[in-house]
Amino acid sequence: MEETMIVDLHAILERLAAAAEALERAVTRQNEVAVEAQASVARIVGEAESTQVIELTRRLNEAETKIASLTASTGRKTLSPGTSTMLTKQGVDVGAVTLEAGAIDGALAHLSVEQRIAVKAELMRAGLLG
């Protein structure tokens, strides 16, 4: 009877060993699947981020282009009628994009210091004097 118990225990041990081996294989396979899933998720996230970066870069370039065109189109430079008339009488071309400091100084020579400062400040606000 002891021999049958030993044989039974031996059979049970073999089944336990087989089960442990099968469990070990299952854990190994599960780890492999987890690593593959992690790599897949990382790849998908990378693609999504890349797509977002491309879209944001495109939108940034469009915005920069729009800003540049708006900056270029805001070149309206106007003077008050009195300043424009006074400069024209002194022979300064007020239609020029920018005025030369020498021409302005010559045209404003007959004015007081305060008046010269006021006229130059207006020219600077209009963007005609750098």
Secondary structure, DSSP 8 states (H G I E B T S, - for coil): -HHHHHHHHHHHHHHHHHHHHHHHHHHHHHHHHHHHHHHHHHHHHHHHHHHHHHHHHHHHHHHHHHHHHHHHHT------HHHHHHHHHTT--TTSSS--HHHHHHHTTTS-HHHHHHHHHHHHHTT---
